[in-house]
Amino acid sequence: MRTYYFIRSSSSNSKNNMVRIRMRLRDGRNIDFYGITRETINPNHWSNERHEIKLRVEFKNKEVLSKLLRELMYYVEDKYKQEPDKEILDKKIWLDQAIDSFYNPQKYADHRPVTLFEFIQDFIDKSITRTKPKTGKKIGYKQRREYTRTFYYLRKFCELKGKEYNWQDIDQDFYQDFVEYLKSEKESDNDPSIKVPGLATNTIGKKIQTLKIMLNDAFSKDYPVNKAYKSQRFSSISEESDSIYLDEDDLHKLYTLDLSNKSRLEKVRDLFLVGCWTGCRFSDLPKINSYNIQNDMIHLEQSKTGKKVVVPLHPVVKKILEKYDYELPKVITNQKFNQYIKEAAEEAGIDETIFKRITKGGIERNTKHEKWELITTHTARRSFATNLYKSGFASHSIMQVTGHKTENSFLKYIKVQPEEHAKMLAMHWKENARLTVVK
């Protein structure tokens, strides 16, 4: 439960026994912040039980002080609600800075950050209202969370190095050291005594890519950015991921699974199948209804890109829509969805053995899984693209739905094994062969 309240300092500030009023913010087990206000009060006028001025005492400007404390509390509450990733807020300074901005709004309005870290914090703060240039849509929660996570790792890296890196420090040496830090073993956030492996290669690449987004924004605004970040050696490293897809046999198993007594799994399974047969992102699934279906064609504007797509109504999708009277179930959180679709897929017997390779902490690791364990929301969209490609459907037509800009990136996205390519070639020869007499 989130609480905001005031407490009085235990030590006296002056000869007349006035003490400073402090503020406390609690939110769950991980958030417990203290901050100091400018206001002082006689301890005899303060209720420790109610965390406010005593009702029956009278002193000069009592009403003014009461009103100011209420306004401060509402202000901090609003500011806290706007934070995209509360778990990484600095407990030593966040509340003090929020209180300071209440007293000194001009100091924070139109404030041009000076240091690199001030710029990044300002960049993150303003990302709540920033829009994408191409679509005019607001920056999504996931992207804002990526900004805050990248800044979190950057600050942790600087703590380890014992310095705060500034504009000209972001050079090739910084890049090498930062990447090595992201690869290295670290203390667990929840328990410093536990060591956890470093980040996976693609996760590290995402952090570098995000940092470059911030530096590009700074460069466009004439901040003194070290141009070393534009070098090809300052690259977003990556490796090909071993993501899975569900073939049509898997999808049939999932579709025919009787989940009539398990409503939560049934709804998730049905939404997942709609994604598998339309290629829609899960953020776009709620848009599929009777109003945007014409002549058995689904007409959508993608939330992420703003691009308009038209997808034919697959028989499975039509059956599912009819089942819900063309009002699909509400999309739940990614975490819950991923949990439930794994349960459904396990019950459906999608248990093929999969070996997954990933480089984590600089070490290549191979792990063994049953297929259902690796299914996520994004598996649906990847299954759509891969199954269509395997059927011989033209890549450029599939790309019109998936949004891939180059065939090279599309071919990396789909998951067709070498044996499957060989079978596709054999089928092509069989269907297109001419009778040839070999003497």
FIGU-838813 format. One record per residue (C-alpha): residue in three letters; x, y, z. Coordinates in steps of 0.25 Angstrom, whole numbers, always signed. Each point is the difference from the previous one (the first is absolute). Example, Ala and Ser with C-alpha at 12.3 -4.5 7.8 and 13.67 -1.06 7.14 Angstrom:
residu=ALA, c1=+49, c2=-18, c3=+31
residu=SER, c1=+6, c2=+14, c3=-2
END
This chain:
residu=MET, c1=+0, c2=+0, c3=+0
residu=ARG, c1=+6, c2=+14, c3=-4
residu=THR, c1=+0, c2=+10, c3=+11
residu=TYR, c1=+5, c2=+15, c3=+1
residu=TYR, c1=+1, c2=+7, c3=+13
residu=PHE, c1=+7, c2=+10, c3=+8
residu=ILE, c1=+8, c2=-2, c3=+13
residu=ARG, c1=+8, c2=+10, c3=+9
residu=SER, c1=+15, c2=-1, c3=+2
residu=SER, c1=+4, c2=-4, c3=+13
residu=SER, c1=+11, c2=+10, c3=+2
residu=SER, c1=-2, c2=+15, c3=+2
residu=ASN, c1=+4, c2=+11, c3=-10
residu=SER, c1=+0, c2=+12, c3=+8
residu=LYS, c1=-1, c2=+6, c3=+14
residu=ASN, c1=-15, c2=+0, c3=+0
residu=ASN, c1=-1, c2=-15, c3=-2
residu=MET, c1=-5, c2=+0, c3=-14
residu=VAL, c1=+3, c2=-12, c3=-8
residu=ARG, c1=+0, c2=-3, c3=-15
residu=ILE, c1=-12, c2=-8, c3=-6
residu=ARG, c1=+5, c2=-12, c3=-8
residu=MET, c1=-8, c2=-8, c3=-11
residu=ARG, c1=-1, c2=-15, c3=-1
residu=LEU, c1=-4, c2=-8, c3=-13
residu=ARG, c1=-3, c2=-15, c3=+2
residu=ASP, c1=-4, c2=-9, c3=-12
residu=GLY, c1=+1, c2=-15, c3=+3
residu=ARG, c1=+13, c2=-6, c3=+6
residu=ASN, c1=+10, c2=+6, c3=-9
residu=ILE, c1=-4, c2=+15, c3=+0
residu=ASP, c1=+2, c2=+7, c3=+13
residu=PHE, c1=+5, c2=+15, c3=-3
residu=TYR, c1=+3, c2=+11, c3=+10
residu=GLY, c1=+1, c2=+15, c3=-4
residu=ILE, c1=+1, c2=+13, c3=+7
residu=THR, c1=-9, c2=+12, c3=-2
residu=ARG, c1=+2, c2=+14, c3=+3
residu=GLU, c1=-10, c2=+1, c3=+11
residu=THR, c1=+2, c2=+0, c3=+15
residu=ILE, c1=-10, c2=-2, c3=+11
residu=ASN, c1=+0, c2=+0, c3=+15
residu=PRO, c1=+0, c2=-15, c3=+4
residu=ASN, c1=-12, c2=+3, c3=+10
residu=HIS, c1=-8, c2=+4, c3=-12
residu=TRP, c1=+2, c2=-13, c3=-8
residu=SER, c1=-7, c2=-14, c3=+2
residu=ASN, c1=+9, c2=-11, c3=-2
residu=GLU, c1=-12, c2=-10, c3=-1
residu=ARG, c1=-7, c2=+8, c3=-11
residu=HIS, c1=+12, c2=+5, c3=-7
residu=GLU, c1=-6, c2=+14, c3=-1
residu=ILE, c1=-2, c2=+13, c3=+8
residu=LYS, c1=-8, c2=-2, c3=+12
residu=LEU, c1=-15, c2=+3, c3=-2
residu=ARG, c1=-2, c2=+8, c3=+13
residu=VAL, c1=+13, c2=+8, c3=+1
residu=GLU, c1=+0, c2=+15, c3=-6
residu=PHE, c1=+12, c2=+7, c3=-4
residu=LYS, c1=+3, c2=+11, c3=-11
residu=ASN, c1=-1, c2=-5, c3=-14
residu=LYS, c1=-5, c2=-13, c3=+4
residu=GLU, c1=-10, c2=-1, c3=-12
residu=VAL, c1=+11, c2=+5, c3=-10
residu=LEU, c1=+9, c2=-11, c3=+5
residu=SER, c1=-10, c2=-11, c3=-1
residu=LYS, c1=-4, c2=+4, c3=-14
residu=LEU, c1=+14, c2=+1, c3=-5
residu=LEU, c1=+3, c2=-14, c3=+6
residu=ARG, c1=-12, c2=-6, c3=-7
residu=GLU, c1=+4, c2=+6, c3=-14
residu=LEU, c1=+14, c2=-5, c3=+2
residu=MET, c1=-5, c2=-14, c3=+3
residu=TYR, c1=-9, c2=+1, c3=-13
residu=TYR, c1=+11, c2=+5, c3=-8
residu=VAL, c1=+10, c2=-11, c3=+4
residu=GLU, c1=-11, c2=-11, c3=-2
residu=ASP, c1=-2, c2=+5, c3=-14
residu=LYS, c1=+15, c2=+0, c3=-3
residu=TYR, c1=+1, c2=-14, c3=+6
residu=LYS, c1=-11, c2=-5, c3=-9
residu=GLN, c1=+7, c2=+5, c3=-12
residu=GLU, c1=+13, c2=-8, c3=+2
residu=PRO, c1=+0, c2=-11, c3=-10
residu=ASP, c1=+9, c2=-10, c3=+8
residu=LYS, c1=-1, c2=+3, c3=+15
residu=GLU, c1=+9, c2=-12, c3=+4
residu=ILE, c1=+12, c2=+7, c3=-5
residu=LEU, c1=-2, c2=+14, c3=+7
residu=ASP, c1=+11, c2=+5, c3=+8
residu=LYS, c1=-5, c2=-1, c3=+14
residu=LYS, c1=+11, c2=+10, c3=+5
residu=ILE, c1=-4, c2=+12, c3=-9
residu=TRP, c1=-13, c2=-2, c3=-7
residu=LEU, c1=-10, c2=+5, c3=+11
residu=ASP, c1=+9, c2=+11, c3=+3
residu=GLN, c1=+1, c2=+4, c3=-14
residu=ALA, c1=-15, c2=-1, c3=-2
residu=ILE, c1=-2, c2=+9, c3=+13
residu=ASP, c1=+10, c2=+10, c3=-6
residu=SER, c1=-7, c2=+1, c3=-13
residu=PHE, c1=-13, c2=+3, c3=+8
residu=TYR, c1=+7, c2=+12, c3=+6
residu=ASN, c1=+8, c2=+4, c3=-12
residu=PRO, c1=-8, c2=-3, c3=-13
residu=GLN, c1=+8, c2=+10, c3=-8
residu=LYS, c1=+12, c2=-7, c3=+3
residu=TYR, c1=-5, c2=-13, c3=-7
residu=ALA, c1=-9, c2=+7, c3=-11
residu=ASP, c1=+9, c2=+3, c3=-12
residu=HIS, c1=+12, c2=-5, c3=+7
residu=ARG, c1=+11, c2=-4, c3=-10
residu=PRO, c1=+7, c2=-12, c3=+6
residu=VAL, c1=+15, c2=+2, c3=+1
residu=THR, c1=+6, c2=-14, c3=+3
residu=LEU, c1=-2, c2=-12, c3=-8
residu=PHE, c1=-8, c2=-6, c3=+11
residu=GLU, c1=-9, c2=+12, c3=+2
residu=PHE, c1=-3, c2=-1, c3=-15
residu=ILE, c1=-4, c2=-14, c3=+1
residu=GLN, c1=-9, c2=+2, c3=+12
residu=ASP, c1=-6, c2=+11, c3=-7
residu=PHE, c1=-2, c2=-8, c3=-13
residu=ILE, c1=-7, c2=-11, c3=+8
residu=ASP, c1=-9, c2=+9, c3=+7
residu=LYS, c1=-4, c2=+7, c3=-13
residu=SER, c1=-2, c2=-14, c3=-7
residu=ILE, c1=-14, c2=-1, c3=+7
residu=THR, c1=-5, c2=+11, c3=-9
residu=ARG, c1=+9, c2=-2, c3=-12
residu=THR, c1=-6, c2=-5, c3=-13
residu=LYS, c1=+6, c2=-8, c3=-11
residu=PRO, c1=+4, c2=+8, c3=-12
residu=LYS, c1=-6, c2=-9, c3=-11
residu=THR, c1=-13, c2=-4, c3=+7
residu=GLY, c1=-3, c2=+12, c3=+10
residu=LYS, c1=-3, c2=-11, c3=+10
residu=LYS, c1=+6, c2=+1, c3=+14
residu=ILE, c1=+12, c2=-8, c3=+5
residu=GLY, c1=-5, c2=-13, c3=+5
residu=TYR, c1=+2, c2=-5, c3=+14
residu=LYS, c1=+10, c2=-11, c3=-4
residu=GLN, c1=+9, c2=+10, c3=-7
residu=ARG, c1=-1, c2=+9, c3=+12
residu=ARG, c1=+4, c2=-12, c3=+9
residu=GLU, c1=+12, c2=-3, c3=-9
residu=TYR, c1=+5, c2=+15, c3=+2
residu=THR, c1=-1, c2=-2, c3=+15
residu=ARG, c1=+7, c2=-13, c3=+0
residu=THR, c1=+11, c2=+4, c3=-9
residu=PHE, c1=+2, c2=+12, c3=+9
residu=TYR, c1=+0, c2=-9, c3=+12
residu=TYR, c1=+11, c2=-8, c3=-5
residu=LEU, c1=+8, c2=+12, c3=-4
residu=ARG, c1=-1, c2=+6, c3=+14
residu=LYS, c1=+4, c2=-14, c3=+6
residu=PHE, c1=+12, c2=+0, c3=-9
residu=CYS, c1=+4, c2=+14, c3=+4
residu=GLU, c1=-1, c2=-4, c3=+15
residu=LEU, c1=+10, c2=-12, c3=-3
residu=LYS, c1=+9, c2=+9, c3=-7
residu=GLY, c1=-1, c2=+11, c3=+11
residu=LYS, c1=-3, c2=+11, c3=-10
residu=GLU, c1=-11, c2=+6, c3=-7
residu=TYR, c1=+2, c2=+0, c3=-15
residu=ASN, c1=-2, c2=+13, c3=-8
residu=TRP, c1=-2, c2=+4, c3=-15
residu=GLN, c1=+15, c2=-2, c3=-4
residu=ASP, c1=+2, c2=-13, c3=+8
residu=ILE, c1=-10, c2=-8, c3=-9
residu=ASP, c1=+11, c2=-5, c3=-9
residu=GLN, c1=+5, c2=-14, c3=-5
residu=ASP, c1=+7, c2=-3, c3=+13
residu=PHE, c1=-14, c2=+3, c3=+7
residu=TYR, c1=-7, c2=-9, c3=-10
residu=GLN, c1=+10, c2=-12, c3=+3
residu=ASP, c1=-1, c2=+2, c3=+15
residu=PHE, c1=-15, c2=+1, c3=+0
residu=VAL, c1=-2, c2=-12, c3=-9
residu=GLU, c1=+9, c2=-8, c3=+9
residu=TYR, c1=-8, c2=+5, c3=+12
residu=LEU, c1=-13, c2=-4, c3=-6
residu=LYS, c1=+6, c2=-14, c3=-3
residu=SER, c1=+6, c2=-2, c3=+14
residu=GLU, c1=-6, c2=-7, c3=+12
residu=LYS, c1=-8, c2=+9, c3=+10
residu=GLU, c1=-6, c2=+1, c3=+13
residu=SER, c1=-15, c2=-3, c3=+0
residu=ASP, c1=-9, c2=+13, c3=+2
residu=ASN, c1=-8, c2=-8, c3=+11
residu=ASP, c1=+11, c2=-6, c3=+7
residu=PRO, c1=+15, c2=+5, c3=-1
residu=SER, c1=+5, c2=-13, c3=+5
residu=ILE, c1=-5, c2=-7, c3=-12
residu=LYS, c1=+8, c2=+1, c3=-13
residu=VAL, c1=-8, c2=+0, c3=-14
residu=PRO, c1=+6, c2=-3, c3=-14
residu=GLY, c1=+2, c2=+12, c3=-9
residu=LEU, c1=-10, c2=+5, c3=-10
residu=ALA, c1=-2, c2=-8, c3=-13
residu=THR, c1=+7, c2=+5, c3=-13
residu=ASN, c1=-13, c2=+5, c3=-6
residu=THR, c1=-4, c2=+7, c3=+13
residu=ILE, c1=+13, c2=+7, c3=+0
residu=GLY, c1=-2, c2=+4, c3=-14
residu=LYS, c1=-13, c2=+6, c3=+3
residu=LYS, c1=+6, c2=+8, c3=+12
residu=ILE, c1=+11, c2=+6, c3=-10
residu=GLN, c1=-11, c2=+3, c3=-10
residu=THR, c1=-8, c2=+7, c3=+10
residu=LEU, c1=+12, c2=+8, c3=+5
residu=LYS, c1=+3, c2=+5, c3=-15
residu=ILE, c1=-15, c2=+4, c3=-1
residu=MET, c1=+2, c2=+10, c3=+12
residu=LEU, c1=+14, c2=+4, c3=-6
residu=ASN, c1=-6, c2=+3, c3=-13
residu=ASP, c1=-11, c2=+9, c3=+6
residu=ALA, c1=+11, c2=+7, c3=+8
residu=PHE, c1=+8, c2=+2, c3=-13
residu=SER, c1=-12, c2=+5, c3=-8
residu=LYS, c1=-1, c2=+11, c3=+11
residu=ASP, c1=+15, c2=+4, c3=+0
residu=TYR, c1=+4, c2=-6, c3=+13
residu=PRO, c1=+15, c2=-3, c3=+0
residu=VAL, c1=-1, c2=-14, c3=-3
residu=ASN, c1=+13, c2=-8, c3=-3
residu=LYS, c1=-2, c2=-5, c3=-14
residu=ALA, c1=+7, c2=-13, c3=+3
residu=TYR, c1=-14, c2=-6, c3=+2
residu=LYS, c1=-3, c2=+1, c3=-15
residu=SER, c1=+12, c2=-9, c3=-3
residu=GLN, c1=-3, c2=-14, c3=-6
residu=ARG, c1=+8, c2=-5, c3=+12
residu=PHE, c1=-10, c2=+6, c3=+9
residu=SER, c1=-10, c2=-11, c3=-4
residu=SER, c1=-13, c2=-6, c3=+5
residu=ILE, c1=+5, c2=-15, c3=+1
residu=SER, c1=-10, c2=-11, c3=-3
residu=GLU, c1=-1, c2=-15, c3=-3
residu=GLU, c1=-10, c2=-8, c3=-7
residu=SER, c1=-11, c2=-4, c3=+10
residu=ASP, c1=-5, c2=-14, c3=+1
residu=SER, c1=-15, c2=+4, c3=+1
residu=ILE, c1=-10, c2=-10, c3=-4
residu=TYR, c1=-13, c2=+0, c3=-8
residu=LEU, c1=-12, c2=-10, c3=+0
residu=ASP, c1=-3, c2=-7, c3=-13
residu=GLU, c1=-14, c2=-3, c3=-4
residu=ASP, c1=+0, c2=-14, c3=+7
residu=ASP, c1=+3, c2=+8, c3=+13
residu=LEU, c1=-11, c2=+10, c3=-3
residu=HIS, c1=-10, c2=-11, c3=-3
residu=LYS, c1=+4, c2=-7, c3=+14
residu=LEU, c1=-2, c2=+13, c3=+7
residu=TYR, c1=-13, c2=+3, c3=-8
residu=THR, c1=-7, c2=-13, c3=+3
residu=LEU, c1=+4, c2=-1, c3=+15
residu=ASP, c1=-12, c2=+0, c3=+9
residu=LEU, c1=+1, c2=+12, c3=+10
residu=SER, c1=-15, c2=+2, c3=+2
residu=ASN, c1=+3, c2=-2, c3=+15
residu=LYS, c1=+12, c2=+9, c3=+1
residu=SER, c1=-5, c2=+14, c3=-5
residu=ARG, c1=+13, c2=+7, c3=+3
residu=LEU, c1=+8, c2=-9, c3=-9
residu=GLU, c1=-11, c2=-1, c3=-10
residu=LYS, c1=-1, c2=+15, c3=-2
residu=VAL, c1=+15, c2=+1, c3=-1
residu=ARG, c1=+1, c2=-11, c3=-10
residu=ASP, c1=-10, c2=+6, c3=-9
residu=LEU, c1=+7, c2=+13, c3=+0
residu=PHE, c1=+13, c2=-6, c3=-3
residu=LEU, c1=-6, c2=-8, c3=-12
residu=VAL, c1=-6, c2=+13, c3=-5
residu=GLY, c1=+14, c2=+6, c3=+0
residu=CYS, c1=+6, c2=-13, c3=-7
residu=TRP, c1=-10, c2=+1, c3=-12
residu=THR, c1=+0, c2=+16, c3=-1
residu=GLY, c1=+14, c2=+4, c3=+3
residu=CYS, c1=-5, c2=+11, c3=+9
residu=ARG, c1=+8, c2=+5, c3=+12
residu=PHE, c1=-8, c2=-2, c3=+13
residu=SER, c1=-2, c2=+15, c3=+1
residu=ASP, c1=-8, c2=-1, c3=-12
residu=LEU, c1=-9, c2=-12, c3=+3
residu=PRO, c1=-10, c2=+8, c3=+7
residu=LYS, c1=-3, c2=+8, c3=-13
residu=ILE, c1=-5, c2=-13, c3=-7
residu=ASN, c1=-15, c2=+1, c3=+0
residu=SER, c1=-12, c2=+0, c3=-9
residu=TYR, c1=+2, c2=+15, c3=-3
residu=ASN, c1=+14, c2=-2, c3=-7
residu=ILE, c1=-4, c2=-13, c3=-7
residu=GLN, c1=-5, c2=+2, c3=-15
residu=ASN, c1=-1, c2=-11, c3=-10
residu=ASP, c1=+7, c2=-9, c3=+9
residu=MET, c1=+12, c2=+9, c3=+1
residu=ILE, c1=+5, c2=+6, c3=+13
residu=HIS, c1=+4, c2=+15, c3=-2
residu=LEU, c1=+10, c2=+5, c3=+11
residu=GLU, c1=+9, c2=+12, c3=+3
residu=GLN, c1=+12, c2=-6, c3=+8
residu=SER, c1=+2, c2=+7, c3=+13
residu=LYS, c1=+15, c2=-1, c3=+0
residu=THR, c1=+3, c2=+5, c3=-14
residu=GLY, c1=-13, c2=+7, c3=-4
residu=LYS, c1=+0, c2=-9, c3=-13
residu=LYS, c1=-13, c2=-4, c3=-6
residu=VAL, c1=-1, c2=-15, c3=-3
residu=VAL, c1=-11, c2=-9, c3=-6
residu=VAL, c1=+0, c2=-15, c3=+5
residu=PRO, c1=-10, c2=-11, c3=-6
residu=LEU, c1=-9, c2=-6, c3=+11
residu=HIS, c1=+6, c2=-14, c3=+2
residu=PRO, c1=-11, c2=-11, c3=+3
residu=VAL, c1=+6, c2=-2, c3=+14
residu=VAL, c1=-1, c2=+15, c3=+3
residu=LYS, c1=-14, c2=+1, c3=-5
residu=LYS, c1=-4, c2=-12, c3=+9
residu=ILE, c1=+6, c2=+7, c3=+12
residu=LEU, c1=-6, c2=+13, c3=-3
residu=GLU, c1=-14, c2=-6, c3=-1
residu=LYS, c1=+3, c2=-7, c3=+13
residu=TYR, c1=+1, c2=+13, c3=+7
residu=ASP, c1=-10, c2=+8, c3=-8
residu=TYR, c1=+11, c2=+8, c3=-7
residu=GLU, c1=+5, c2=+5, c3=+13
residu=LEU, c1=+13, c2=-7, c3=+4
residu=PRO, c1=+4, c2=-2, c3=+14
residu=LYS, c1=+8, c2=+12, c3=+7
residu=VAL, c1=+15, c2=-1, c3=-2
residu=ILE, c1=+6, c2=-3, c3=+14
residu=THR, c1=+14, c2=+4, c3=+4
residu=ASN, c1=+12, c2=-6, c3=-8
residu=GLN, c1=+5, c2=-8, c3=+12
residu=LYS, c1=-13, c2=-6, c3=+3
residu=PHE, c1=-3, c2=-3, c3=-15
residu=ASN, c1=+14, c2=-7, c3=-1
residu=GLN, c1=-3, c2=-8, c3=+12
residu=TYR, c1=-14, c2=-5, c3=-4
residu=ILE, c1=+4, c2=-3, c3=-15
residu=LYS, c1=+11, c2=-9, c3=+5
residu=GLU, c1=-10, c2=-8, c3=+9
residu=ALA, c1=-9, c2=-1, c3=-12
residu=ALA, c1=+11, c2=-5, c3=-9
residu=GLU, c1=+5, c2=-10, c3=+10
residu=GLU, c1=-14, c2=-6, c3=+1
residu=ALA, c1=-1, c2=+0, c3=-15
residu=GLY, c1=+12, c2=-9, c3=-1
residu=ILE, c1=+10, c2=+10, c3=-7
residu=ASP, c1=+12, c2=-7, c3=+6
residu=GLU, c1=+10, c2=-1, c3=-11
residu=THR, c1=+14, c2=+1, c3=+6
residu=ILE, c1=+7, c2=+13, c3=-3
residu=PHE, c1=+15, c2=+3, c3=+2
residu=LYS, c1=+2, c2=+15, c3=+2
residu=ARG, c1=+13, c2=+7, c3=-1
residu=ILE, c1=+3, c2=+14, c3=+6
residu=THR, c1=+12, c2=+8, c3=+4
residu=LYS, c1=-1, c2=+5, c3=+14
residu=GLY, c1=+11, c2=+6, c3=+8
residu=GLY, c1=+9, c2=-2, c3=-12
residu=ILE, c1=-2, c2=-15, c3=+1
residu=GLU, c1=-8, c2=-8, c3=-10
residu=ARG, c1=-10, c2=-9, c3=+7
residu=ASN, c1=-9, c2=-11, c3=-6
residu=THR, c1=-12, c2=-4, c3=+7
residu=LYS, c1=-11, c2=-10, c3=-2
residu=HIS, c1=-15, c2=+3, c3=+0
residu=GLU, c1=-13, c2=-6, c3=-4
residu=LYS, c1=-6, c2=+9, c3=-10
residu=TRP, c1=-12, c2=+5, c3=+8
residu=GLU, c1=+10, c2=+6, c3=+10
residu=LEU, c1=+5, c2=+10, c3=-10
residu=ILE, c1=-13, c2=+6, c3=-5
residu=THR, c1=-3, c2=+14, c3=+2
residu=THR, c1=-10, c2=+11, c3=-6
residu=HIS, c1=+10, c2=+3, c3=-11
residu=THR, c1=+0, c2=-15, c3=-4
residu=ALA, c1=-13, c2=+2, c3=-7
residu=ARG, c1=+5, c2=+11, c3=-10
residu=ARG, c1=+12, c2=-8, c3=-3
residu=SER, c1=-8, c2=-12, c3=-3
residu=PHE, c1=-9, c2=+8, c3=-9
residu=ALA, c1=+12, c2=+4, c3=-8
residu=THR, c1=+8, c2=-13, c3=+0
residu=ASN, c1=-12, c2=-9, c3=-4
residu=LEU, c1=-4, c2=+10, c3=-12
residu=TYR, c1=+15, c2=+0, c3=-4
residu=LYS, c1=+0, c2=-16, c3=+0
residu=SER, c1=-13, c2=-1, c3=-8
residu=GLY, c1=+7, c2=+8, c3=-11
residu=PHE, c1=-7, c2=+13, c3=+2
residu=ALA, c1=+8, c2=+12, c3=-6
residu=SER, c1=+10, c2=+6, c3=+11
residu=HIS, c1=-3, c2=+15, c3=-4
residu=SER, c1=-15, c2=-3, c3=+2
residu=ILE, c1=+2, c2=-6, c3=+14
residu=MET, c1=+9, c2=+12, c3=+3
residu=GLN, c1=-12, c2=+10, c3=-3
residu=VAL, c1=-7, c2=-6, c3=+12
residu=THR, c1=+12, c2=-2, c3=+9
residu=GLY, c1=+6, c2=+13, c3=-3
residu=HIS, c1=+14, c2=-4, c3=-3
residu=LYS, c1=+7, c2=+10, c3=-9
residu=THR, c1=+11, c2=-10, c3=-6
residu=GLU, c1=-1, c2=-14, c3=-5
residu=ASN, c1=+13, c2=-2, c3=+8
residu=SER, c1=-6, c2=+4, c3=+13
residu=PHE, c1=-12, c2=-8, c3=-3
residu=LEU, c1=+8, c2=-13, c3=-3
residu=LYS, c1=+7, c2=+2, c3=+14
residu=TYR, c1=-14, c2=+1, c3=+6
residu=ILE, c1=-7, c2=-13, c3=-5
residu=LYS, c1=+5, c2=-13, c3=+6
residu=VAL, c1=+2, c2=-10, c3=-11
residu=GLN, c1=+10, c2=-11, c3=+3
residu=PRO, c1=+10, c2=-5, c3=-11
residu=GLU, c1=-8, c2=-13, c3=-1
residu=GLU, c1=-13, c2=+7, c3=-3
residu=HIS, c1=+7, c2=+8, c3=-11
residu=ALA, c1=+4, c2=-13, c3=-6
residu=LYS, c1=-14, c2=-5, c3=+1
residu=MET, c1=-6, c2=+13, c3=-7
residu=LEU, c1=+10, c2=-2, c3=-11
residu=ALA, c1=-4, c2=-15, c3=-2
residu=MET, c1=-14, c2=+4, c3=+0
residu=HIS, c1=+2, c2=+11, c3=-10
residu=TRP, c1=+8, c2=-10, c3=-10
residu=LYS, c1=-12, c2=-10, c3=+2
residu=GLU, c1=-11, c2=+10, c3=-3
residu=ASN, c1=+8, c2=+7, c3=-12
residu=ALA, c1=+8, c2=-12, c3=-6
residu=ARG, c1=-2, c2=-3, c3=-14
residu=LEU, c1=+1, c2=-14, c3=-5
residu=THR, c1=+15, c2=-3, c3=-4
residu=VAL, c1=+5, c2=-13, c3=-6
residu=VAL, c1=+14, c2=-3, c3=+5
residu=LYS, c1=+7, c2=-10, c3=-9
END
